[in-house]
Amino acid sequence: MSIERGTQRIAATRPTAREPGPGPDPGGPPGPAMPYRMTVTTRQPHAETVALADQCLGSWLKHEGFPEPPPPSSSELSSLSEPPPALEPPPRLEAPPASRYESPPASEPPAMPGEPPPEATHRTGVLDPTPVPAERIRLVDRVLLDRDDGPLAAAPGATPGRYSRRRLRLPAPHGTYQLTLTVASERGSPSWVCLEAEHLPTSPGLRTPARIPVPDLVHRLLPLLDAFDGPAEVRPQPLLITAGEVDGLIDELCDPTRRLPTVVASVPADLDPRAWTTEVLHPLLSAVTGLAVGYVLDPGARIAFNTALEYHTVYGGAVRTYLPEVDPASRRDALRHLVLPRHRIEGQPRRAAALLAREPRRLAALAPLPEPLARVPVLRVRPSQRRSAPSPQLPVAPAAELTELVEELSQAQQAGADELQRVRRSLHRSWRRELHLRAENELQGTALRRVSSQLRALNSRLCPPGEAAPDPAVLLGEAPAGPVNFAELLERMGEFPLVSFTGDQKETLALENRMVGGNWVRLTWEGLTALQEYATVAVLGAAGGDFKQWCERAWGSGSRFPPRKAVRGESRTVCSHAKMRRERMFAVPPSVDPSGRVFMGAHLRIGGGRTAPRLHYLDDCSGSGRIYVGYIGMHLTNTMTN
């Protein structure tokens, strides 16, 4: 792991400890990059957790070519093992012991001349009037390590506790890479560990990386930390689940104390689970290390899992992200938990990894901090010992005045931190509300499409003049629901008397292995229904145009097939290319063409994207009075799929 990777690969050459290279301009949009923030609990004592964190941090610094920081002083180590004090303001630091790395008293200037004031990284909901200054260690030029330990800020009804924090600042192109590790513990409760990495630009208009990659320190710390999120263990790699462990997995998904998303991956039926995990899932899930809990279902576990969670299934090599507060009995809740299909994972692995990491990173950035971490005071830094002598030309302010300025700055930082914590809570509530509204909208859209289908069935079954009209309730009850898979769809093609399927059923059935959910089946069925309705009026010469024009006019009152998904023909390049044209020659009866095959350029888009499945058809309503569907399958070769 190089500094280049630790600072989001924003330098073309690897910066060294002695000469940090500036590197090229980052390639992201203007504004700050999305930070990385891991928040977990550990059952290890506070002192052991801090010692383990210091050990991993020192090992990583040594690996990067920096000198290891000195161990904490004996007074700091003894304070970690002592029980936290009572709910009272901590005493003001008076005379710290002198050593090579110790700083002068807090009454001196808080930073070197010309050095920007440190940004507050962790937020607290209660203002501590006397925060303990942190010790600043200058490892090399522009590489700073800040360490502080102390009691948690007092709060009404809160349990006494203690925190330890380590903040590392490294030079990065057009800014600073900042890594902050905080351990907070309340008496009688597990310790909370928060590791945050962020890029601080020098000015707000610079182009920064889109997101901070997973720090190498996370991969070093997680295997040793025994980290947990509620009842689930947070591991660096996903865990393979068997059928006997499915009940425990479902309990974890439904646990109300879970904060992190849970990523559950299925394995294709024809592949070995361990090989699929190593070759495909490990690279895919590397972007959510520490941000989500990962599991892999073997074939037996997949059957048991999908049987127990009928609305939250995952299969066919797909990966599903389960957000907190899963409701297994709710069909609406299933819409909140996004699915990443197998064809996207295999066809665009880097894009798939970015899509998978989007929700966990967003949830980690928006979620308010747990109460112990929220009570950690803002960081207040003491000056570094290695500082240049003051210039004789510059006036030196009295120590008392500087102390007052530092106090005012600390209070202003604390007020900003409080406001940020409130904004995070508000954003988190808005995000949850947005997910529920999306699910409600999808359910209402599904119900509307079903009612529209029933109305179309009633309209097509209107009785001739002079006959008694049947009971509408009976007709509504008789209206069949759509198919659930492509096998059922092919069996029910007889329900469309003016639409004939002449294609290869194997191509259609192969969509089952690439499809996640029933969206493709639903769109195909709606397309066939619309073709049947169009043919009903087209054979009478009353359609007023081709199928696309009919969809545009009937969209508001009849057919629910989107007109934008109806394409009249292929591009000129496809029509003139011999190989691409041959792929679109499909079977028809000899009465339509003596050769038994015709070119079917008109097609319907089944699903989203330029490479989604297609339904190719021939409109022969003016001739034989029928529509021939010659192909239902994956996108055929064109300039985008080559």
C-alpha positions as CSV (number, residue, x, y, z in Angstrom):
1,M,0.0,0.0,0.0
2,S,1.5,3.3,-1.0
3,I,0.7,6.9,0.0
4,E,-0.7,7.2,-3.6
5,R,-3.4,4.6,-2.7
6,G,-3.9,6.1,0.7
7,T,-4.6,9.5,-0.7
8,Q,-7.1,8.1,-3.3
9,R,-4.5,7.6,-6.0
10,I,-4.4,11.3,-6.8
11,A,-0.7,11.4,-7.5
12,A,1.0,10.0,-10.6
13,T,4.3,9.3,-8.8
14,R,4.6,7.8,-5.3
15,P,5.3,10.6,-2.8
16,T,8.1,9.7,-0.3
17,A,8.5,10.6,3.3
18,R,11.2,13.2,2.4
19,E,9.8,14.6,-0.9
20,P,6.0,14.4,-1.1
21,G,5.2,14.8,-4.8
22,P,2.4,17.2,-5.9
23,G,1.0,14.8,-8.6
24,P,-1.5,15.8,-11.3
25,D,-4.8,17.4,-10.8
26,P,-7.4,15.0,-9.4
27,G,-10.1,13.9,-11.7
28,G,-13.3,14.2,-9.7
29,P,-15.9,17.0,-9.7
30,P,-15.2,20.3,-7.9
31,G,-15.8,20.1,-4.1
32,P,-14.7,17.8,-1.3
33,A,-14.4,14.1,-2.0
34,M,-16.9,11.7,-0.3
35,P,-15.0,10.6,2.9
36,Y,-14.6,7.1,4.1
37,R,-16.0,6.4,7.6
38,M,-16.1,3.1,9.4
39,T,-18.0,2.9,12.7
40,V,-18.0,-0.4,14.6
41,T,-17.9,-1.7,18.1
42,T,-15.4,-4.1,19.7
43,R,-15.6,-6.2,22.9
44,Q,-12.0,-5.6,23.7
45,P,-11.2,-3.3,26.6
46,H,-10.5,0.4,25.8
47,A,-6.8,0.2,26.6
48,E,-6.2,-2.9,24.5
49,T,-8.1,-1.4,21.6
50,V,-6.0,1.8,21.7
51,A,-2.8,-0.2,22.0
52,L,-3.8,-2.3,19.0
53,A,-4.7,0.8,17.0
54,D,-1.3,2.4,17.9
55,Q,0.5,-0.8,16.8
56,C,-1.3,-1.0,13.5
57,L,-0.8,2.7,12.8
58,G,2.9,2.5,13.6
59,S,3.4,-0.5,11.4
60,W,1.6,1.2,8.5
61,L,3.8,4.3,8.9
62,K,6.9,2.3,9.0
63,H,5.8,0.4,5.8
64,E,5.3,3.8,4.1
65,G,8.8,5.0,4.9
66,F,7.9,7.3,7.8
67,P,9.5,7.1,11.3
68,E,7.3,5.3,13.9
69,P,5.8,7.7,16.5
70,P,7.0,7.4,20.1
71,P,4.9,5.3,22.4
72,P,2.4,7.2,24.7
73,S,3.8,8.4,28.0
74,S,3.4,6.4,31.1
75,S,0.8,8.9,32.4
76,E,-1.3,8.4,29.3
77,L,-1.1,4.6,29.5
78,S,-2.2,4.7,33.2
79,S,-5.1,7.0,32.4
80,L,-6.4,4.5,29.8
81,S,-6.5,1.7,32.3
82,E,-8.1,3.8,35.1
83,P,-12.0,4.0,35.3
84,P,-13.5,7.1,33.8
85,P,-14.1,10.0,36.1
86,A,-17.4,11.2,37.4
87,L,-19.6,13.6,35.5
88,E,-17.5,16.8,36.0
89,P,-15.4,19.0,33.8
90,P,-11.9,17.6,33.3
91,P,-9.1,19.7,35.0
92,R,-7.1,22.1,32.9
93,L,-3.7,20.9,31.9
94,E,-1.0,22.8,33.7
95,A,2.4,21.3,33.4
96,P,2.9,18.4,31.0
97,P,6.2,16.4,31.4
98,A,9.0,17.6,29.2
99,S,10.3,15.2,26.5
100,R,11.5,15.2,23.0
101,Y,7.9,15.0,21.6
102,E,6.1,16.8,24.3
103,S,4.7,20.3,23.6
104,P,4.8,23.5,25.6
105,P,1.8,24.4,27.9
106,A,-1.5,25.3,26.4
107,S,-1.0,29.0,27.0
108,E,1.5,29.1,24.0
109,P,0.3,29.5,20.4
110,P,-1.7,26.5,19.2
111,A,0.2,26.0,16.0
112,M,3.2,27.0,14.0
113,P,3.3,30.4,12.4
114,G,1.5,30.2,9.0
115,E,0.1,26.7,9.7
116,P,-3.7,26.5,9.2
117,P,-5.9,25.7,12.2
118,P,-6.8,22.0,12.5
119,E,-10.3,21.0,11.3
120,A,-12.6,19.3,13.7
121,T,-13.2,15.7,12.6
122,H,-15.5,14.2,15.1
123,R,-18.6,15.8,16.4
124,T,-20.1,16.2,19.8
125,G,-23.5,17.2,21.0
126,V,-22.3,18.8,24.3
127,L,-19.8,21.7,24.7
128,D,-16.9,20.9,27.1
129,P,-15.6,24.1,28.5
130,T,-12.1,22.8,29.1
131,P,-11.1,20.3,26.3
132,V,-7.8,18.6,26.8
133,P,-5.2,19.8,24.2
134,A,-3.8,17.1,21.9
135,E,-0.1,16.3,21.6
136,R,1.3,17.1,18.1
137,I,4.2,15.0,16.7
138,R,5.9,16.1,13.6
139,L,7.2,12.9,12.0
140,V,8.7,14.6,8.9
141,D,8.0,17.8,7.1
142,R,4.2,18.3,6.6
143,V,3.4,14.9,8.2
144,L,1.8,15.4,11.5
145,L,0.3,13.0,14.1
146,D,-2.0,14.4,16.8
147,R,-2.8,12.3,19.9
148,D,-5.2,13.0,22.7
149,D,-6.9,11.1,25.4
150,G,-9.5,12.2,28.0
151,P,-12.9,11.9,29.4
152,L,-16.0,12.1,27.3
153,A,-17.9,15.4,27.4
154,A,-20.5,15.6,30.1
155,A,-24.2,15.2,29.2
156,P,-27.4,14.9,31.2
157,G,-28.0,11.3,32.1
158,A,-25.0,10.1,30.2
159,T,-22.6,7.4,31.5
160,P,-19.0,8.5,32.3
161,G,-16.6,7.4,29.6
162,R,-13.2,8.0,28.0
163,Y,-11.9,8.5,24.5
164,S,-8.6,8.2,22.7
165,R,-8.0,9.8,19.3
166,R,-5.2,9.7,16.7
167,R,-5.2,12.0,13.7
168,L,-2.7,11.7,10.9
169,R,-2.2,14.5,8.3
170,L,-0.3,13.8,5.1
171,P,0.4,16.0,2.1
172,A,-1.7,15.3,-1.0
173,P,-2.1,17.1,-4.3
174,H,-4.1,20.3,-3.9
175,G,-4.8,19.6,-0.2
176,T,-4.2,17.3,2.8
177,Y,-5.1,13.7,3.3
178,Q,-6.4,13.3,6.9
179,L,-6.9,10.0,8.7
180,T,-8.6,10.0,12.1
181,L,-9.0,7.0,14.4
182,T,-11.2,7.5,17.5
183,V,-12.0,5.0,20.3
184,A,-14.8,5.9,22.7
185,S,-16.0,3.8,25.6
186,E,-18.7,4.3,28.2
187,R,-18.5,2.4,31.5
188,G,-19.9,-1.1,31.2
189,S,-20.4,-0.8,27.4
190,P,-18.5,-2.0,24.4
191,S,-16.0,0.4,22.9
192,W,-16.8,2.3,19.7
193,V,-14.2,2.6,17.0
194,C,-14.5,5.2,14.2
195,L,-11.9,5.5,11.4
196,E,-12.4,8.4,9.0
197,A,-10.4,9.3,6.0
198,E,-10.9,12.5,4.0
199,H,-9.3,14.8,1.5
200,L,-9.2,18.5,2.6
201,P,-8.7,20.7,-0.5
202,T,-6.8,23.9,-0.2
203,S,-9.7,25.8,-1.9
204,P,-13.3,25.0,-2.6
205,G,-13.1,25.2,-6.4
206,L,-10.6,22.5,-7.0
207,R,-11.4,19.2,-8.7
208,T,-11.0,16.4,-6.2
209,P,-11.4,12.6,-6.3
210,A,-15.0,11.4,-6.3
211,R,-14.5,9.3,-3.1
212,I,-11.7,8.3,-0.8
213,P,-10.7,4.6,-1.2
214,V,-10.6,2.2,1.7
215,P,-7.5,3.0,3.8
216,D,-4.9,0.3,4.1
217,L,-5.1,0.7,7.9
218,V,-8.7,-0.8,7.8
219,H,-7.3,-4.0,6.2
220,R,-4.6,-4.2,9.0
221,L,-7.0,-3.4,11.9
222,L,-10.2,-5.3,11.1
223,P,-8.7,-8.9,11.4
224,L,-7.3,-8.0,14.9
225,L,-10.1,-5.9,16.2
226,D,-13.0,-8.4,16.6
227,A,-15.3,-5.7,15.2
228,F,-19.1,-6.0,15.4
229,D,-22.1,-4.1,14.1
230,G,-24.9,-5.1,16.4
231,P,-24.9,-9.0,16.4
232,A,-23.0,-9.2,13.1
233,E,-19.2,-9.5,12.9
234,V,-17.5,-7.1,10.5
235,R,-14.9,-9.0,8.6
236,P,-12.5,-7.9,5.8
237,Q,-13.8,-10.6,3.5
238,P,-17.4,-12.0,3.0
239,L,-18.3,-15.2,4.9
240,L,-19.6,-18.3,3.1
241,I,-23.0,-19.4,4.6
242,T,-24.4,-22.9,4.6
243,A,-28.1,-23.9,4.9
244,G,-27.8,-24.4,8.6
245,E,-26.6,-20.8,9.1
246,V,-29.5,-19.1,7.2
247,D,-31.6,-18.6,10.3
248,G,-28.8,-16.7,12.0
249,L,-28.3,-14.5,8.9
250,I,-32.0,-13.7,8.8
251,D,-31.9,-12.7,12.5
252,E,-29.0,-10.4,11.8
253,L,-30.9,-8.7,8.9
254,C,-33.9,-8.1,11.1
255,D,-32.0,-7.0,14.2
256,P,-32.9,-3.4,15.2
257,T,-29.4,-2.5,16.4
258,R,-27.8,-3.0,13.0
259,R,-26.3,0.2,11.6
260,L,-24.3,-1.1,8.6
261,P,-25.8,-2.5,5.3
262,T,-25.5,-6.2,4.8
263,V,-24.4,-7.4,1.3
264,V,-25.6,-10.9,0.5
265,A,-24.2,-12.5,-2.7
266,S,-25.6,-15.6,-4.5
267,V,-23.5,-18.0,-6.6
268,P,-24.5,-19.2,-10.1
269,A,-25.7,-22.8,-10.0
270,D,-23.1,-24.1,-12.4
271,L,-20.0,-22.6,-10.5
272,D,-18.0,-23.5,-7.4
273,P,-18.9,-21.1,-4.5
274,R,-15.3,-20.7,-3.3
275,A,-13.9,-20.0,-6.8
276,W,-16.7,-17.5,-7.5
277,T,-16.1,-15.8,-4.1
278,T,-12.3,-15.5,-4.7
279,E,-12.4,-14.5,-8.4
280,V,-15.5,-12.3,-8.5
281,L,-16.8,-11.3,-5.1
282,H,-13.5,-10.4,-3.3
283,P,-12.7,-7.7,-5.9
284,L,-16.3,-6.6,-5.9
285,L,-16.7,-6.2,-2.2
286,S,-13.3,-4.7,-1.6
287,A,-14.8,-1.2,-1.9
288,V,-17.2,-1.7,1.1
289,T,-14.6,-3.2,3.5
290,G,-15.6,-1.8,6.9
291,L,-18.7,-0.2,5.5
292,A,-20.9,-3.3,5.2
293,V,-21.1,-6.9,6.4
294,G,-20.7,-9.5,3.6
295,Y,-22.1,-13.0,3.1
296,V,-22.1,-15.5,0.3
297,L,-24.8,-18.1,0.0
298,D,-23.9,-21.6,-1.2
299,P,-26.6,-23.4,-3.3
300,G,-28.3,-25.0,-0.2
301,A,-28.3,-21.7,1.7
302,R,-29.6,-19.8,-1.3
303,I,-32.7,-22.1,-1.5
304,A,-33.4,-21.8,2.3
305,F,-32.8,-18.1,2.2
306,N,-35.2,-17.4,-0.7
307,T,-37.8,-19.7,0.8
308,A,-37.8,-17.8,4.1
309,L,-37.6,-14.3,2.5
310,E,-40.0,-14.5,-0.5
311,Y,-40.0,-10.8,-1.1
312,H,-36.3,-10.2,-0.5
313,T,-34.8,-13.0,-2.7
314,V,-31.4,-13.0,-4.3
315,Y,-30.2,-15.6,-6.9
316,G,-28.5,-16.2,-10.2
317,G,-25.2,-14.7,-9.3
318,A,-26.7,-11.4,-8.2
319,V,-25.7,-9.4,-5.1
320,R,-28.2,-7.6,-2.9
321,T,-27.6,-4.8,-0.4
322,Y,-29.9,-5.1,2.6
323,L,-30.3,-1.8,4.4
324,P,-31.1,-1.6,8.2
325,E,-34.6,-2.3,9.4
326,V,-35.5,-5.2,7.1
327,D,-39.2,-6.2,7.2
328,P,-39.4,-9.8,5.7
329,A,-43.2,-9.7,5.5
330,S,-43.4,-6.5,3.6
331,R,-43.4,-6.4,-0.2
332,R,-43.0,-2.7,-0.1
333,D,-39.9,-3.0,2.1
334,A,-38.2,-5.2,-0.5
335,L,-38.0,-2.3,-2.9
336,R,-35.6,-0.5,-0.6
337,H,-32.9,-3.1,-0.9
338,L,-31.0,-2.8,-4.2
339,V,-30.0,-5.7,-6.4
340,L,-26.8,-5.8,-8.6
341,P,-27.3,-8.4,-11.4
342,R,-24.8,-10.9,-12.5
343,H,-24.4,-9.5,-16.1
344,R,-23.4,-6.1,-14.7
345,I,-20.9,-7.7,-12.3
346,E,-19.2,-9.7,-15.0
347,G,-19.5,-7.2,-17.8
348,Q,-18.5,-4.1,-16.0
349,P,-16.7,-5.1,-12.8
350,R,-15.3,-1.7,-11.9
351,R,-18.6,0.0,-12.5
352,A,-20.4,-2.7,-10.5
353,A,-18.0,-2.2,-7.5
354,A,-18.7,1.6,-7.6
355,L,-22.5,1.0,-7.7
356,L,-22.3,-1.4,-4.9
357,A,-20.3,1.0,-2.7
358,R,-22.6,4.0,-3.3
359,E,-25.3,3.2,-0.7
360,P,-22.9,2.0,2.1
361,R,-20.8,5.1,1.7
362,R,-23.8,7.4,1.6
363,L,-25.3,5.7,4.7
364,A,-21.9,6.0,6.6
365,A,-21.6,9.7,5.7
366,L,-25.2,10.7,6.6
367,A,-25.8,8.5,9.7
368,P,-25.4,10.4,13.0
369,L,-22.6,9.3,15.2
370,P,-23.4,6.9,18.1
371,E,-23.7,8.7,21.5
372,P,-20.2,7.9,22.8
373,L,-18.5,9.1,19.7
374,A,-20.8,12.2,19.6
375,R,-19.5,13.1,23.1
376,V,-15.9,13.2,21.9
377,P,-14.7,16.9,22.1
378,V,-13.4,18.6,19.0
379,L,-9.7,18.3,18.6
380,R,-7.6,21.1,20.1
381,V,-3.9,20.9,19.2
382,R,-1.0,22.0,21.2
383,P,2.0,23.4,19.3
384,S,4.6,21.1,17.9
385,Q,8.1,21.2,19.6
386,R,9.9,21.5,16.3
387,R,9.0,25.0,15.3
388,S,11.1,27.9,13.9
389,A,12.0,30.9,16.0
390,P,9.6,33.9,15.8
391,S,10.6,36.6,13.4
392,P,11.8,39.8,15.1
393,Q,9.8,41.9,12.6
394,L,6.5,40.4,13.6
395,P,4.8,41.5,16.8
396,V,4.2,38.8,19.4
397,A,0.8,38.8,21.1
398,P,0.7,38.3,24.9
399,A,0.1,34.7,26.1
400,A,-3.2,35.6,27.8
401,E,-4.6,37.1,24.6
402,L,-3.6,34.1,22.6
403,T,-5.2,31.8,25.2
404,E,-8.5,33.8,24.8
405,L,-8.4,33.5,21.0
406,V,-7.8,29.8,21.3
407,E,-10.8,29.4,23.6
408,E,-13.0,31.4,21.2
409,L,-11.8,29.3,18.3
410,S,-12.5,26.1,20.2
411,Q,-16.0,27.2,21.1
412,A,-16.7,28.2,17.5
413,Q,-15.5,24.8,16.2
414,Q,-17.7,23.1,18.8
415,A,-20.8,25.1,17.8
416,G,-20.1,24.2,14.1
417,A,-19.7,20.5,15.1
418,D,-23.0,20.6,17.0
419,E,-24.8,22.0,14.0
420,L,-23.2,19.4,11.7
421,Q,-24.4,16.6,13.9
422,R,-28.0,18.1,13.8
423,V,-27.8,18.3,10.0
424,R,-26.6,14.7,9.8
425,R,-29.6,13.6,11.8
426,S,-32.0,15.6,9.6
427,L,-30.4,14.2,6.4
428,H,-30.6,10.7,7.7
429,R,-34.3,11.0,8.4
430,S,-34.9,12.5,5.0
431,W,-32.9,9.7,3.3
432,R,-35.1,7.1,5.1
433,R,-38.2,8.9,4.1
434,E,-37.1,9.1,0.5
435,L,-36.5,5.3,0.4
436,H,-40.0,4.6,1.8
437,L,-41.6,7.0,-0.7
438,R,-39.8,5.3,-3.6
439,A,-41.1,2.0,-2.4
440,E,-44.6,3.4,-2.1
441,N,-44.5,4.9,-5.5
442,E,-43.4,1.6,-7.1
443,L,-46.2,-0.3,-5.4
444,Q,-48.8,2.2,-6.6
445,G,-47.4,2.1,-10.1
446,T,-47.7,-1.7,-10.0
447,A,-51.3,-1.5,-8.8
448,L,-52.1,1.0,-11.5
449,R,-50.6,-1.2,-14.2
450,R,-52.7,-4.1,-13.0
451,V,-55.9,-2.1,-13.0
452,S,-55.1,-0.8,-16.5
453,S,-54.6,-4.4,-17.6
454,Q,-57.9,-5.4,-16.2
455,L,-59.7,-2.5,-17.9
456,R,-58.1,-3.5,-21.2
457,A,-59.4,-7.0,-20.7
458,L,-62.9,-5.7,-20.0
459,N,-62.8,-3.5,-23.0
460,S,-61.7,-6.4,-25.3
461,R,-64.5,-8.6,-24.0
462,L,-67.4,-6.2,-24.5
463,C,-70.5,-8.1,-25.5
464,P,-72.1,-7.6,-28.9
465,P,-75.2,-5.3,-29.1
466,G,-78.4,-6.9,-28.0
467,E,-76.7,-9.3,-25.5
468,A,-76.9,-8.9,-21.7
469,A,-73.7,-7.3,-20.3
470,P,-71.8,-9.6,-17.9
471,D,-71.2,-8.6,-14.3
472,P,-68.1,-6.3,-14.2
473,A,-67.0,-7.9,-10.9
474,V,-66.9,-11.3,-12.5
475,L,-64.8,-10.0,-15.4
476,L,-62.4,-8.3,-13.0
477,G,-62.0,-11.6,-11.0
478,E,-61.4,-13.5,-14.2
479,A,-58.7,-11.1,-15.5
480,P,-55.4,-13.2,-15.2
481,A,-52.3,-11.8,-13.6
482,G,-49.1,-11.6,-15.6
483,P,-46.5,-14.4,-15.7
484,V,-43.8,-14.6,-13.1
485,N,-41.0,-16.0,-15.4
486,F,-40.2,-16.5,-19.1
487,A,-41.2,-20.1,-19.1
488,E,-44.8,-19.2,-18.1
489,L,-44.7,-16.3,-20.6
490,L,-44.0,-18.7,-23.5
491,E,-46.7,-21.1,-22.3
492,R,-49.3,-18.3,-22.3
493,M,-48.5,-16.9,-25.8
494,G,-51.8,-18.4,-26.9
495,E,-53.6,-15.5,-25.1
496,F,-52.6,-13.2,-27.9
497,P,-54.5,-14.5,-30.9
498,L,-53.0,-11.9,-33.3
499,V,-49.4,-12.3,-32.2
500,S,-47.3,-15.3,-33.2
501,F,-43.9,-16.2,-31.7
502,T,-41.6,-17.8,-34.3
503,G,-38.3,-17.5,-32.4
504,D,-36.0,-19.8,-30.5
505,Q,-37.4,-20.5,-27.0
506,K,-33.9,-21.2,-25.7
507,E,-32.8,-17.6,-26.2
508,T,-35.8,-16.5,-24.2
509,L,-35.4,-19.0,-21.4
510,A,-31.7,-18.0,-21.2
511,L,-32.8,-14.6,-19.8
512,E,-33.7,-16.3,-16.5
513,N,-30.1,-16.7,-15.6
514,R,-29.3,-13.0,-16.3
515,M,-32.5,-11.5,-14.8
516,V,-32.9,-10.3,-11.2
517,G,-36.6,-9.8,-10.2
518,G,-39.5,-9.9,-12.6
519,N,-39.0,-6.5,-14.4
520,W,-38.0,-8.1,-17.7
521,V,-40.9,-10.5,-17.6
522,R,-43.3,-7.7,-16.8
523,L,-42.1,-5.5,-19.6
524,T,-42.1,-8.3,-22.1
525,W,-45.7,-9.2,-21.2
526,E,-46.8,-5.6,-21.4
527,G,-45.1,-5.3,-24.8
528,L,-46.9,-8.4,-26.1
529,T,-50.2,-7.1,-24.7
530,A,-49.7,-3.7,-26.4
531,L,-48.9,-5.5,-29.7
532,Q,-52.1,-7.5,-29.4
533,E,-54.2,-4.4,-28.8
534,Y,-52.5,-2.6,-31.7
535,A,-53.1,-5.5,-34.0
536,T,-56.8,-5.5,-33.0
537,V,-57.3,-2.1,-34.5
538,A,-54.6,-2.3,-37.2
539,V,-56.3,-5.1,-39.1
540,L,-59.3,-2.9,-39.4
541,G,-57.2,0.0,-40.6
542,A,-58.0,2.2,-37.6
543,A,-54.6,2.3,-35.9
544,G,-53.7,5.7,-37.5
545,G,-50.0,4.8,-37.9
546,D,-47.4,2.3,-36.9
547,F,-47.0,0.7,-33.4
548,K,-44.9,3.5,-32.0
549,Q,-47.4,6.2,-33.1
550,W,-50.3,4.1,-31.6
551,C,-48.4,3.8,-28.3
552,E,-47.9,7.6,-28.2
553,R,-51.7,8.2,-28.6
554,A,-52.8,5.4,-26.4
555,W,-50.3,6.0,-23.6
556,G,-52.7,8.2,-21.5
557,S,-55.9,6.1,-22.0
558,G,-55.0,2.6,-23.0
559,S,-51.7,0.8,-23.4
560,R,-49.1,1.2,-20.7
561,F,-46.1,0.3,-22.8
562,P,-43.7,3.3,-22.9
563,P,-43.5,4.8,-26.4
564,R,-39.8,5.5,-25.9
565,K,-39.1,1.8,-25.7
566,A,-40.7,1.1,-29.1
567,V,-38.1,1.4,-31.9
568,R,-39.2,1.5,-35.5
569,G,-36.0,0.1,-37.0
570,E,-32.3,-0.4,-36.7
571,S,-29.7,2.1,-37.6
572,R,-28.2,2.4,-41.1
573,T,-25.0,0.9,-39.8
574,V,-26.7,-2.3,-38.6
575,C,-28.9,-2.6,-41.7
576,S,-25.9,-2.4,-44.0
577,H,-23.6,-4.6,-42.0
578,A,-23.8,-8.2,-43.3
579,K,-23.2,-10.0,-40.0
580,M,-25.5,-7.7,-38.0
581,R,-28.2,-8.0,-40.6
582,R,-28.1,-11.8,-40.6
583,E,-28.6,-11.9,-36.9
584,R,-31.9,-10.1,-37.4
585,M,-33.3,-12.4,-40.0
586,F,-36.0,-14.4,-38.2
587,A,-38.4,-17.2,-39.2
588,V,-41.9,-16.4,-40.6
589,P,-44.5,-18.6,-42.4
590,P,-43.9,-19.1,-46.1
591,S,-47.2,-17.2,-46.8
592,V,-45.4,-14.1,-45.5
593,D,-42.1,-14.7,-47.3
594,P,-41.3,-17.7,-49.5
595,S,-37.8,-17.9,-48.0
596,G,-39.2,-18.4,-44.6
597,R,-37.1,-15.6,-43.1
598,V,-37.4,-11.8,-43.0
599,F,-35.4,-8.9,-41.6
600,M,-37.0,-7.7,-38.3
601,G,-35.6,-4.3,-37.5
602,A,-38.5,-3.1,-35.4
603,H,-38.0,-4.0,-31.8
604,L,-39.0,-3.2,-28.2
605,R,-36.5,-2.4,-25.4
606,I,-37.0,-4.8,-22.5
607,G,-35.4,-3.1,-19.5
608,G,-33.0,-0.1,-19.3
609,G,-29.7,0.5,-20.9
610,R,-28.4,0.2,-24.5
611,T,-27.5,-3.4,-24.1
612,A,-30.8,-4.6,-22.4
613,P,-32.8,-7.5,-23.9
614,R,-34.8,-6.9,-27.0
615,L,-38.1,-8.2,-28.6
616,H,-37.9,-8.1,-32.4
617,Y,-41.1,-8.3,-34.4
618,L,-42.6,-7.9,-37.9
619,D,-45.8,-5.9,-38.3
620,D,-47.8,-7.7,-41.1
621,C,-51.3,-6.6,-40.0
622,S,-51.9,-5.1,-43.5
623,G,-51.0,-8.5,-45.1
624,S,-51.7,-11.7,-43.1
625,G,-53.3,-9.7,-40.3
626,R,-50.8,-10.8,-37.7
627,I,-47.7,-9.7,-35.8
628,Y,-44.8,-12.1,-35.8
629,V,-42.3,-12.0,-32.9
630,G,-39.1,-13.6,-34.1
631,Y,-36.8,-13.0,-31.1
632,I,-37.0,-12.4,-27.4
633,G,-33.5,-12.4,-25.8
634,M,-30.3,-10.5,-25.0
635,H,-29.3,-7.6,-27.2
636,L,-27.9,-8.6,-30.6
637,T,-24.6,-7.4,-31.9
638,N,-24.4,-3.7,-32.9
639,T,-21.9,-0.9,-32.6
640,M,-22.4,-0.6,-28.9
641,T,-22.1,-4.3,-28.0
642,N,-19.1,-5.1,-30.2
